[in-house]
């Protein structure tokens, strides 16, 4: 932890133009789509401006945090290929720094001990509700000496917010946002058990980590005003802010699971590529003209937080699929193979596929990828399209394929089998020429031969071009599968 803080502070001192940004998730769940976009914006800004991207885990809420969630967040960031400098910083482990800052504010008269009881706070809340106003605590202990407090009474430490004037946030996204100080309450810095609150911890950590730009969701905009007051109370420079709009569903409603608001690990398991998801997420709120497909290197060159729009973005699964399809088509075949194999443990039937690969289907799967990727929107579709590669003889055939297995077609397959056994070159082009010639001699259209042949080879009526399938399977396996369905003499 000390290493990363020292590095960030050193950079801040030696290069004021190079920004230091951070992604600071709370480990109460997996890395969701909104958090991933926030991380991406921070990462891109650091890369674009030659700055530093840091990771902090805001784990002060011990009751809600769990190690599984922390691991999932880190795993998700790594899968998205968003690298950060140094080790992740634990906010919980920095509690003493937070307490020291609160004590400094207390000693300088910028904070005070508040002895309000829970019953008194409840009464204030009831009165606010009766008056239809928002509860803003201005404690009577703000100006009362602590000597008047009951003996051994528990207390919190509250920030003494200014009564008059305004707090202004000049935000890179939201513009100039003005908060009337009388509308902001005296927020708690330390709870009665001595634990720091969110706003204090964030200010101290961001300062100590040398953070120059805070890029986060617009739901934190009010926190920015409170945090700016704490910064000023401590005599520290306030970082620049960029509060990005939230993501909505395609219907304009708040994003939920029915819209696709899943954890990043779910998108990986569904077969999306990290570069496609990066491209899609950055377009949820940021744009560069009419460009839709923007490789990551180009994003880094173009990205700036001033280009983020104020309006909520809408999550559209169809657009994500279209982008993913593009990236799959342009992905290196070897890399696609490795990525597909990597997600197999996470998909239904993945264990059986792994066994098939172990039995020797690896070569055929590699050979099938060029034709499969042209028609696949996701890696799951690519894997499903390769189902014929992993299948064991005798093939189970689906209902539509079974309808192709008429006595007439089985007899035709037997004649075709005899011809194919004398084929000299087992390539898609050569096989197509031979089978077209066979169809002509039988006075059949090519489809009347190709469909029963496809059914015999794949167990389905849908597959890549049947001649590609035969080349992928190889001569021995192809002839054996045809023989399984050809009419016996």
Buried (B, 14 or more C-beta within 10 A) or exposed (E): BEEBBEBBBEBBEEEEEBBBBBBBBBBEBBBBBBBBBBBBBBBBBBBBBEBBBBBBBBBBBEEEBBEEBBEBBBBBBEBBEBEBBBEBBBBBEBBEBBBEBBBBBBEEEBBBBBBBEEEEBEEBEEEBEEEEEEEBBBBEBBEBEEEEBEEEEEBBBBBBBBEEEEBEBEBBBBEEBEBEBBEBBBBBBBEBEEBBBBBBBBBBBBBBBBBBBBBBBBEBBBBBBBBBBBBBBBEBEBBBBBBBBBBBBBEEEEBEEEBBBBBBBBBBBBBBBBBBBBBBBBBBBBBBEEEBEBEBEEBBEBBBBEBBEEEBBBBBEEBBBBBBBBBBEEBEBEEBBEBBBEBBEBBEEBEEBBEBBEEEBBEBBBBBBEBBBBBBBBBBBBBBBBBBBBBEEEBEBEEEBEBBBEEEBBBBBBBBBEEBEEBEEBEBEBBBBBBEEBBEEEEEEBEBBBBBBBBBBBBBBEBBBBBBBBBBBBBEBBBBBBBBBBBEE
